[in-house]
Amino acid sequence: MALFSCMQVYTNRLRRVIAAFYFPERETKRVLFLYSLLIQRRILSTDRKRIIPRGRRSSTVFECPSSCGRRLCCCRQREASDSEETHYDPG
């Protein structure tokens, strides 16, 4: 079984070479498709690199909920302090 799993790679390559010999126009279409796919992925990866700021690091699974919790607590404290400042007692 180990021999077959190792040899599968080489048989797939040989099959592609034989098919390319008999159908060269199909091989040209295949190569152009793979080349355009490669270029498209490169463009998308460079676009993603431009979007993410350089100094920012990615957060871990545990940091994200804690930072969200901090934001919620800060927002509630601001709302409470804003309501105290804008409360007018008519009496």
Helices and strands as residue ranges (DSSP letters): H 2-22, H 24-51, H 63-85
